[in-house]
Amino acid sequence: MVALVAVPLVAFVVAHLVLVGSLARARWWEALLGLAIAPLAVYWAWQRGMRRRVYVWALAIAAYALGLAIVGR
């Protein structure tokens, strides 16, 4: 049961760090803000055309929420 939460959480953290790292190539301040405020990283990544990375991020957070819902039952 722990894996239902742990694996998606790790995937989300990795996806978020990839987004922030990609943003850091262009503007370091966006990466810093995106690290602190997750939706900003997603928004700026989408604006820069990093669609696949945003989809992976969204899928990971959705899987994490689903895992929490299943474990919480």
N, C-alpha and C positions, 0 to 999 in steps of 0.2 A: 504494500500500500504506500509506503514511503516513496517508492520509485515513481508513483503517479504524480507526485509533487516535485520531487528532487530533479528528475531528468528535464522536465520542461523549464524549471527555474534556471538550471544551468544553461540550457539552450537560450533562454531569454537573456541572461547576463552576457553570454558570448555574443549574441546577435546585437545587443546594445553596445558592447565595446567595439564591435566591428563598425557599427554606424558612427560612433564617436571618433574612432580612428580614421575613418574615411573623411569625416568632416574636418579633422585636424589638418589634413593636407592642404585645404584651401584657407580656412580661417581658424586660428587656434581658439579665439574667444567663443566661437560658435560651438566648438567641441567641448570647451569647459562648461558652458551653459547647458549644452545637451547632455553632459554627464550628470549634472545636478537635476535637470528638469527633463525627464525622458521624452515627453511629447514634442519638445522643441527639436530634439535630435531627429525624430521621425519626420517632422514637418520639413526641416531643412534638407534632409536626405531626399525626401520626395521631390522637393523643388529642384534639386540638383540631378534628378533623373536616376536615383539609386532605387528603382522600383522593386527589384528582386530582394534587396536587403530589407526594405520596409516590409515586404510581404513575409519574409522569414521572421522578422521581429514580431509582426502581428500574429502570425501562426503560433509562435512560441508563447506569447502572453495569453493567447486564447487557450492553448493546451494547458498552461499553468492554471488558469482559472477553472477549466474543466476538471483538472486533477483535484483542485481544492474543493470543488463542489461534490465530487464523488467521495473523497475521503471524509468530508464533513457530514455526510448522510448518516 
